[in-house]
């Protein structure tokens, strides 16, 4: 069985992405949890025993180890094509990969100013111009996908897929930091918040003990 090594659900947005891709598509896996930010050498050594990159998440499939959220989703899409983590149509697949890569490598101002912390009281913060531009771009992506593919389902490309897994932590950020969601993007936001796997991750994160009360991370 697949093993997915993850960090704290309260904080680890990168862990959330492949976890959600697996759970929302009913792909069996064993969850291996290693707490982050403990300053415990044993925890750091455990992570290194799974991935020499020293970071989570990591997917273990027999002799194969895949690290990095987007790489794991790519691996799962190839191993489980029936899950349709990427759209079957080539043009749509290219679109899905492009916005996923944009999320993977961009939006740094939003990440830094609105770190993932599910325990954080819901309230707005003053965002920089760069972060506000990130917010506009995220909703532009959501609205564009809704206009193109919304008739086929509530997610970015109709059915839940890899791109949705990549954008899931941003949905949490919008909720936690009370960021206004425009009408043209609201349907997608609501669909993600209602996704059973998304809610399962959220409940588990809220049940965790806080490691650092004011800690915020990407």
Secondary structure by P-SEA (a helix, b strand, c coil): cbbbbbccccccaaaaaaaaaaaaacbbbbbbbbbcccccaaaaaaaaaacccccccbbbccccccccaaaaaaaaaaaccccccccccaaaaaaaaaaaaaaaccaaaaaaacccccccccccccccaaaaaaaaaaaaaaaaaaaacccccccccccccaaaaaaaaaaaaaaaacccccccaaaaaaaaaacaaaaaaaaaaaaccccccccccc
